[in-house]
Amino acid sequence: MQSNSVVSLIQSHRSIRQFTDDQLSKEQIEQIIESGRWAPTSHHVQAYSIIVVQDEKKKRKLATLCGNQAYVETCPVFFVICADFYRLKQASEIHQQAFEAGEQEQVLVGAVDAALVAQNMLLAARSFELGGVMIGGIRNDQEAVAQLLNLPSHTFPVMGLCVGYPDQNPEQKPRLPQQAVVFAEEYNKEDLVEQINEYDDVMKKYYYERTNGKRLDTWSKQMATFFSTPKRPQVGEFLTKQGFTKG
Ligand SMILES: Cc1cc2nc3c(=O)[nH]c(=O)nc-3n(C[C@H](O)[C@H](O)[C@H](O)COP(=O)(O)O)c2cc1C
């Protein structure tokens, strides 16, 4: 198959959660941010902001808020990528026009913009031999994160991103087979159960080998457990408070 350095970088992805004490240079941080800024955005709204956190105390507090995820503190730089319609509200005020950004569509727009920015940033970081992991735990307590980072109305944290020099060399985590996620011309449910079973075998082997036989999990069991309870019900309430009020 045809390849090049970009494709190889993308396809060699692994999340990194252990970092050396080495710091990033100012230029590396600048390039990572700049790469985020060049992500495409819906309707050119650029509905995101990046908060760069290097202060040790703040990282510690955020690590706790993210559900005691130690790497949020131990990574040299933690980025918080937010959906941000605050400056769009300002634009409306400048032109004395109604500001209609409360609908769920805008929550999607902001989340997608933020995600594209974050992935560009992670890839840029990896191009410098850095590693990182995205942190959805930033949505565990968005209210407290908003207070800590002084986030205004019409913004919400979407994800965090830990970046640093890798101090681990994990294997790549196997993905669902291509047939289970890519369809020609129309959706195909036919072989799904079979594909899930096949993937379960792959993941069982992966976990078994990675944990010296301690973990005997399968992907479907993991997902079934994950989706057996509601996730972050407080998110809806926080979004309403931030101005995303309409269904
Ligand atoms: C939006 C998003 C949020 C995530 N949140 C967390 C998180 O809070 N903590 C964590 O350890 N990993 C988090 N991850 C990493 C995933 O667990 C990881 O990408 C997945 O298990 C696949 O592993 P890989 O990235 O090593 O291929 C997140 C990934 C994404 C894309």
The ligand as an SDF file (V2000), in Angstrom:
LIG
                    3D

 31 33  0  0  0  0  0  0  0  0999 V2000
  -12.2200   12.6270   23.1400 C   0  0  0  0  0  0  0  0  0  0  0  0
  -11.3550   11.6250   23.8620 C   0  0  0  0  0  0  0  0  0  0  0  0
  -11.3630   11.5930   25.2430 C   0  0  0  0  0  0  0  0  0  0  0  0
  -10.5220   10.7100   25.9280 C   0  0  0  0  0  0  0  0  0  0  0  0
  -10.4830   10.7450   27.2890 N   0  0  0  0  0  0  0  0  0  0  0  0
   -9.5870   10.0000   27.9600 C   0  0  0  0  0  0  0  0  0  0  0  0
   -9.4380   10.1500   29.3550 C   0  0  0  0  0  0  0  0  0  0  0  0
  -10.1160   10.9430   30.0250 O   0  0  0  0  0  0  0  0  0  0  0  0
   -8.4870    9.3870   29.9650 N   0  0  0  0  0  0  0  0  0  0  0  0
   -7.6860    8.5100   29.2800 C   0  0  0  0  0  0  0  0  0  0  0  0
   -6.8360    7.8790   29.9040 O   0  0  0  0  0  0  0  0  0  0  0  0
   -7.8280    8.3580   27.9550 N   0  0  0  0  0  0  0  0  0  0  0  0
   -8.7390    9.0780   27.2760 C   0  0  0  0  0  0  0  0  0  0  0  0
   -8.8520    8.9710   25.9090 N   0  0  0  0  0  0  0  0  0  0  0  0
   -7.9800    8.0300   25.1870 C   0  0  0  0  0  0  0  0  0  0  0  0
   -8.7480    6.7750   24.7540 C   0  0  0  0  0  0  0  0  0  0  0  0
   -8.9570    5.9600   25.8670 O   0  0  0  0  0  0  0  0  0  0  0  0
   -7.9000    6.0680   23.6820 C   0  0  0  0  0  0  0  0  0  0  0  0
   -7.7880    6.9070   22.5580 O   0  0  0  0  0  0  0  0  0  0  0  0
   -8.5260    4.7320   23.2740 C   0  0  0  0  0  0  0  0  0  0  0  0
   -8.5440    3.8330   24.3530 O   0  0  0  0  0  0  0  0  0  0  0  0
   -7.7210    4.0890   22.1510 C   0  0  0  0  0  0  0  0  0  0  0  0
   -6.3820    3.9110   22.5450 O   0  0  0  0  0  0  0  0  0  0  0  0
   -5.1950    4.5880   21.7160 P   0  0  0  0  0  0  0  0  0  0  0  0
   -5.4500    6.0700   21.6670 O   0  0  0  0  0  0  0  0  0  0  0  0
   -3.9310    4.2640   22.4830 O   0  0  0  0  0  0  0  0  0  0  0  0
   -5.2030    3.9830   20.3680 O   0  0  0  0  0  0  0  0  0  0  0  0
   -9.6890    9.8100   25.2070 C   0  0  0  0  0  0  0  0  0  0  0  0
   -9.7210    9.8410   23.8060 C   0  0  0  0  0  0  0  0  0  0  0  0
  -10.5310   10.7260   23.1500 C   0  0  0  0  0  0  0  0  0  0  0  0
  -10.5220   10.7420   21.6320 C   0  0  0  0  0  0  0  0  0  0  0  0
  1  2  1  0
  2  3  1  0
  2 30  2  0
  3  4  2  0
  4  5  1  0
  4 28  1  0
  5  6  2  0
  6  7  1  0
  6 13  1  0
  7  8  2  0
  7  9  1  0
  9 10  1  0
 10 11  2  0
 10 12  1  0
 12 13  2  0
 13 14  1  0
 14 15  1  0
 14 28  1  0
 15 16  1  0
 16 17  1  0
 16 18  1  0
 18 19  1  0
 18 20  1  0
 20 21  1  0
 20 22  1  0
 22 23  1  0
 23 24  1  0
 24 25  2  0
 24 26  1  0
 24 27  1  0
 28 29  2  0
 29 30  1  0
 30 31  1  0
M  END
$$$$
